[in-house]
């Protein structure tokens, strides 16, 4: 099987001893046209991989900032189909890997095989489905791989060791290490278990480890890099910056913040 674009990205970063900068935005917040511009701006500002949220009405893994963004996007009429259409329109311009963040209900309603094909056709490189049971993920992973998509699985500080090993060995592209117990959102301090969890995952699997849920700025990007993580995922802090930007300044504000994070990622 050919190497995925996500794996290729991490390999290149490993050669230059950098940490992957992985910003998250909610598609359709404030609208899909601006989301498209933000994706390009993040790429220009140093993002290595971009996580693109598909808005959902019951986002159990998300904190208040991203929940509010999803609500705004849904009110603006954003649908999974319109998100994929927007992403498809950027082919040839957007070259960094795009990781789609969705929930199991819309994915299962669409059908795993069909969703994977449509995601791949749109230009996506991978999927994250935080509420998908591991047993279902083990069914979805080969379907995703058949369409050239990596299914990225999540590990939390509370994941039992036996299950952690199973997840780490099943994840593709990278393993997503949730740095806190709970939902997404900015935190001032990372969980003390993050360092040992990174080490534990790397002893089990050779694929990269990226840390998310709770990274709020450059200092914490530097911290996770120091702890040995291969990637840093920043969601709520960026979504908040976009929301608080003056009308018409959302794209520039996203670019400024991404550039600040890039310096910390190396």
C-alpha positions as CSV (number, residue, x, y, z in Angstrom):
1,X,0.0,0.0,0.0
2,X,1.5,3.4,-0.9
3,X,2.4,5.8,1.9
4,X,-0.4,8.1,2.9
5,X,0.0,11.9,2.5
6,X,-0.3,12.2,6.3
7,X,2.5,9.7,6.9
8,X,4.6,11.4,4.3
9,X,4.1,14.8,6.0
10,X,5.3,13.3,9.3
11,X,8.3,11.7,7.7
12,X,9.4,15.0,6.2
13,X,9.0,16.7,9.6
14,X,11.0,14.0,11.3
15,X,13.9,14.7,8.9
16,X,14.0,18.3,9.8
17,X,13.3,17.6,13.5
18,X,10.1,19.7,13.5
19,X,6.7,19.1,15.1
20,X,3.6,19.0,13.0
21,X,1.4,22.1,13.4
22,X,-2.2,20.9,13.1
23,X,-4.8,23.6,13.4
24,X,-8.6,22.8,13.6
25,X,-11.4,24.9,12.2
26,X,-15.1,24.4,12.0
27,X,-16.3,24.3,8.4
28,X,-19.0,26.9,7.8
29,X,-18.1,29.2,10.7
30,X,-18.9,31.9,9.9
31,X,-19.6,30.6,6.4
32,X,-18.1,28.1,3.9
33,X,-16.6,30.9,1.7
34,X,-14.6,32.2,4.5
35,X,-13.7,28.7,5.7
36,X,-12.2,28.1,2.3
37,X,-10.1,31.2,2.5
38,X,-9.0,30.3,6.0
39,X,-7.8,26.9,4.9
40,X,-5.6,28.5,2.3
41,X,-4.3,31.1,4.7
42,X,-3.4,28.4,7.3
43,X,-1.5,26.5,4.6
44,X,0.4,29.7,3.7
45,X,1.1,30.4,7.4
46,X,2.8,27.1,8.1
47,X,0.2,24.5,8.9
48,X,1.3,21.0,8.2
49,X,-2.0,19.2,8.5
50,X,-5.4,20.9,8.9
51,X,-8.3,19.3,10.8
52,X,-11.6,20.4,9.3
53,X,-14.7,19.9,11.5
54,X,-18.0,18.9,9.9
55,X,-20.7,20.6,12.1
56,X,-23.0,18.2,14.0
57,X,-25.9,18.9,16.3
58,X,-24.7,16.8,19.2
59,X,-20.9,17.1,19.4
60,X,-20.2,15.1,22.6
61,X,-16.4,15.4,22.5
62,X,-16.4,19.2,22.0
63,X,-16.3,21.9,24.6
64,X,-18.4,25.1,24.5
65,X,-16.2,27.0,22.0
66,X,-16.4,24.4,19.3
67,X,-20.0,23.5,20.1
68,X,-21.0,27.1,19.5
69,X,-19.0,27.2,16.2
70,X,-20.9,24.0,15.1
71,X,-24.2,25.6,16.0
72,X,-23.4,28.7,14.0
73,X,-22.3,26.7,11.0
74,X,-25.5,24.6,11.1
75,X,-27.6,27.7,11.4
76,X,-25.8,29.1,8.3
77,X,-26.9,25.9,6.4
78,X,-23.7,24.0,6.4
79,X,-24.1,20.2,5.7
80,X,-21.6,17.4,5.2
81,X,-22.3,17.5,1.5
82,X,-21.6,21.3,1.3
83,X,-18.4,20.9,3.3
84,X,-17.0,18.3,0.9
85,X,-18.1,20.4,-2.1
86,X,-16.1,23.3,-0.6
87,X,-13.1,21.2,0.0
88,X,-13.3,19.8,-3.5
89,X,-13.3,23.3,-4.9
90,X,-9.8,23.9,-3.4
91,X,-8.1,21.0,-5.3
92,X,-4.9,22.3,-6.8
93,X,-4.7,25.1,-4.3
94,X,-4.8,23.2,-1.0
95,X,-1.8,20.8,-0.8
96,X,-1.5,20.1,3.0
97,X,-3.3,17.0,4.2
98,X,-6.9,17.6,5.4
99,X,-8.2,15.5,8.2
100,X,-12.0,15.5,8.5
101,X,-13.4,15.6,12.0
102,X,-16.9,14.1,12.1
103,X,-19.2,12.1,14.4
104,X,-20.4,8.5,13.9
105,X,-24.1,9.3,13.4
106,X,-23.8,11.3,10.1
107,X,-21.1,8.8,8.9
108,X,-23.2,5.8,9.6
109,X,-26.3,7.4,8.1
110,X,-24.4,8.1,4.9
111,X,-22.9,4.7,4.9
112,X,-19.2,4.0,5.7
113,X,-18.2,3.0,2.2
114,X,-20.0,5.9,0.6
115,X,-18.8,8.5,3.0
116,X,-15.2,7.4,2.6
117,X,-15.4,7.6,-1.2
118,X,-17.0,11.0,-1.1
119,X,-14.4,12.2,1.4
120,X,-11.5,10.9,-0.7
121,X,-13.0,12.4,-3.9
122,X,-13.2,15.8,-2.2
123,X,-9.4,15.7,-1.4
124,X,-9.4,14.6,2.2
125,X,-6.5,12.6,3.5
126,X,-8.0,11.2,6.7
127,X,-10.8,10.9,9.2
128,X,-11.3,11.4,12.9
129,X,-14.5,10.1,14.5
130,X,-14.2,10.6,18.2
131,X,-17.4,8.8,19.3
132,X,-16.9,5.8,17.1
133,X,-16.5,2.6,19.2
134,X,-13.2,0.8,18.6
135,X,-15.0,-2.2,17.2
136,X,-16.7,-0.1,14.6
137,X,-13.4,1.7,13.9
138,X,-11.7,-1.6,13.1
139,X,-14.4,-2.1,10.5
140,X,-14.1,1.5,9.1
141,X,-10.3,1.6,8.9
142,X,-9.9,-0.8,6.0
143,X,-12.8,0.8,4.1
144,X,-11.1,4.2,4.6
145,X,-7.7,2.8,3.6
146,X,-9.2,1.4,0.4
147,X,-10.0,5.0,-0.5
148,X,-6.6,6.4,0.5
149,X,-7.8,7.7,3.8
150,X,-6.2,7.3,7.2
151,X,-8.6,6.6,10.1
152,X,-7.0,8.3,13.1
153,X,-7.9,6.9,16.5
154,X,-7.9,8.7,19.9
155,X,-6.3,7.8,23.2
156,X,-7.2,9.5,26.5
157,X,-5.4,9.7,29.8
158,X,-8.0,7.3,31.2
159,X,-7.7,4.7,28.4
160,X,-6.8,1.3,30.0
161,X,-3.4,-0.1,28.9
162,X,-4.8,-3.1,27.0
163,X,-7.2,-0.9,25.1
164,X,-4.5,1.7,24.5
165,X,-2.3,-0.9,22.8
166,X,-5.2,-2.0,20.6
167,X,-5.9,1.6,19.6
168,X,-2.3,2.5,19.0
169,X,-1.8,-0.5,16.7
170,X,-5.1,0.2,14.8
171,X,-4.7,3.9,14.2
172,X,-3.4,5.1,10.8
173,X,-1.4,8.2,10.0
174,X,-0.9,9.1,13.6
175,X,-2.4,8.4,17.0
176,X,-4.4,11.3,18.5
177,X,-3.5,11.7,22.1
178,X,-6.2,13.6,24.1
179,X,-4.2,15.6,26.6
180,X,-7.0,16.0,29.1
181,X,-9.9,14.1,30.5
182,X,-13.1,15.7,29.1
183,X,-14.1,17.7,26.1
184,X,-12.1,20.0,23.8
185,X,-11.2,23.5,25.1
186,X,-8.3,25.7,26.1
187,X,-6.4,24.7,29.2
188,X,-3.6,26.6,31.0
189,X,-1.8,23.4,32.1
190,X,-1.5,20.0,30.4
191,X,-2.2,16.8,32.2
192,X,0.9,15.4,33.9
193,X,0.3,12.1,32.3
194,X,0.9,13.3,28.8
195,X,4.6,12.7,28.8
196,X,4.3,9.1,30.0
197,X,1.4,8.5,27.6
198,X,3.5,9.7,24.6
199,X,6.3,7.3,25.7
200,X,3.8,4.4,26.2
201,X,2.2,4.8,22.8
202,X,5.6,5.1,21.0
203,X,6.7,1.8,22.7
204,X,3.7,0.1,21.2
205,X,3.5,1.6,17.7
206,X,5.9,3.3,15.3
207,X,3.4,5.8,13.9
208,X,3.6,9.4,15.1
209,X,1.7,10.8,18.2
210,X,-0.1,14.1,18.1
211,X,-1.5,15.9,21.1
212,X,-4.7,17.8,21.1
213,X,-7.6,18.9,23.3
214,X,-6.4,21.7,25.5
215,X,-3.5,23.3,23.6
216,X,-4.1,27.1,23.8
217,X,-1.0,28.8,22.3
218,X,2.6,28.8,21.4
219,X,3.9,28.0,24.9
220,X,1.9,24.7,25.0
221,X,3.0,23.8,21.4
222,X,6.6,24.2,22.7
223,X,5.7,22.1,25.7
224,X,4.3,19.1,23.8
225,X,7.2,19.3,21.4
226,X,9.6,19.1,24.4
227,X,7.6,16.1,25.7
228,X,8.3,14.2,22.5
229,X,5.0,14.6,20.6
230,X,5.2,14.5,16.8
231,X,2.3,17.0,16.4
232,X,0.3,19.6,18.2
233,X,-3.4,20.1,17.5
234,X,-4.9,23.5,18.2
235,X,-8.7,23.9,18.0
236,X,-10.7,26.0,20.5
237,X,-8.1,28.7,20.7
238,X,-8.1,29.2,16.9
239,X,-11.9,28.9,16.6
240,X,-12.2,31.6,19.3
241,X,-9.7,33.9,17.5
242,X,-11.7,33.5,14.3
243,X,-15.0,34.2,16.0
244,X,-13.7,37.3,17.9
245,X,-12.1,38.8,14.8
246,X,-13.7,41.9,13.3
247,X,-16.0,41.1,10.3
248,X,-13.8,40.7,7.3
249,X,-10.7,40.0,9.3
250,X,-11.3,36.4,10.1
251,X,-8.9,35.1,7.5
252,X,-6.0,37.4,8.5
253,X,-6.5,36.7,12.2
254,X,-6.3,32.9,11.6
255,X,-3.1,33.5,9.6
256,X,-1.5,35.6,12.3
257,X,-2.2,33.0,15.0
258,X,-1.0,30.2,12.9
259,X,2.3,32.0,12.2
260,X,2.8,32.4,15.9
261,X,2.2,28.7,16.5
262,X,4.5,27.8,13.6
263,X,7.5,29.5,15.3
264,X,6.8,27.4,18.4
265,X,6.5,24.1,16.4
266,X,9.9,24.5,14.8
